[in-house]
Amino acid sequence: MGHQVIIFDFSVIRGLWETRVKKNKERQKKEKERLEKSALERIKQEWNLILECRKKGIPQSKYLKNGFVDINEKDLDTYGKTPQLKKSHALPDGVNKEKNKFIFQLSGEQWMELPDSLKEQTYLKEWHVYNTLIQTIPAYIALFQDLRVLELSKNQINHLPEEIGCLKNLKVLNVSFNNLKSVPPELGDCENLEKLDLSGNMEITELPFELSNLKQLTFVDVSANKFHSIPICVLRMSNLQWLDISSNSLKDLPEDIDRLDELQTLLLQKNKLTYLPRALVNMPKLSLLVVSGDDLVEIPTAICESTTGLKFVSLKDSPVETIVCEDTEEIIENEREREQVEKEFMKAYIEDLMERESTPSYTTKVMLSLQL
């Protein structure tokens, strides 16, 4: 017997959720101030000191005075000046410095473009650029042949250069919540790409057929765009395990969707689907299927009665009038930010759902209570 969960659309409780977030932050601030003045904070400091001393092999006689922990002793290294302790201390620092040397990080709205000095650091293996006003990625990115991770989320990027296809060793590309309207076909030359995130760009309608060459892809997220159908190239990604194409304009699914025989998670909520093809039953590894059930008039019975343990989640709109808190418009200024909030909410829900061994076989009404 398969597992079916029907819940209200999370947009209904978004207002309440945001209100709780705001109140929770205020409570956390007050609690932090209270703890700083309480005995609990001192106990915590003592316990952390004991743990650190034990880790370094420092005898109790060094940090106990008359049976009480001396938290005024800040410099624990004064008791650990043996060559062995020095060596164990220096090793992690050296490893971290070596690792950080290959990682480039940049954030903040003061950045309108990438720094000129970046083009000289072609040995980098990771870029992490987020929350900036940068609009373009320079063509010299082709020089970064060792690049493995390219994280460019939440910027103002409006196009990707064709030179991105020169990154043969790239494994992760995240350009979510930017201003992309298309993807260059040269991206199909990144033959080792494993994760592709194009979510939240709002304007992408199609993917080039050349992306069919990305046979190593296991994760594709194209949610919050304007796809009217699942791109043909996606159906040819033979190792795909996770596909999120929610918040688009899908009206139907291809009858040959079962060619994605490695797919485990398929997120279809917030589309315009009226039916689900029976081919979904033929996907042996599909373990989580999420849809928005209000427009669906036909669901194969075999999906709900699947013997593979498929978790079928149908999000239902609530007849109750949407509740909007007074600060909602201040928190969510536009549709892109709204999608970000909903995506984070849905991510938390799915992570919780995936951790459960089983779900109710049928639920007509579920009240979601969040402890934030």
C-alpha angles and dihedrals in degrees: 000000000000125000120249126186123184116190138165118270107272090228087075093065096036092100093052090045093054091048090053091049091055094046091045092055090053091049091049091052092051092045092051091052091048094049092050088061097041133087090245091073091054091049089051091051091049092049093048089050092051092050093049092048092050090049090055094044094244112161119243092243088069097058102026121080117186088339095308127109113248104219091175089078101095103165105068091168089075086076095044105059096127114122090244094056092045091053094050090048096049097047099068091045091052092048092049093049091049092049095046090052089071096047125083118199128184133165140153135085092256088079114090095164139008116276116262092234090067093077090065094057098073091147091074118122100190137036119194110182118160143152094020134125093239111139105181139041110218122240091239087079084092088075092065097087094159094055112131103164127039110181111178103154126154100015132116098258111154100182143010118232118243087236088077086084089071091070096096094166097049112128104169128040119177118175096152122155098017130116101267118149098177143010123233115245088227088076085078088072091068089094096175097052111133104171128038122181117182097152125141099023088118096203109061110115103170144013123225116257089235088077086076085085091069096096094157095061113120099163128047124171117181097152123144097033135101105267114152092189140009105277115252091233091059091056088058096054095106098189097047113138103165126040122175112183097151123139095036134108102266113157097178143358124243115261090230095056087117089076084084089080094162094054114124104168127037119179114192104154122136097031133112099255117151098181142013120229119241088234087084088073089062094061103101099193099041105124104160128038120174123187139159104248105198097086095037114107097166129044120168108247089222090068093061092041096045115146092205094079094253112178106219113193119189113189111212128200113239120235087217114102112260112261115222121188120223093250096049096102091050091052097042112037101169144006094270092056089046090055090050091054093047092046092054090047092050092046091056091047094050093047089054092046093049091053092057117092091211141007133207111286090226133001124179095188132017125183111207112211115188123203100202 
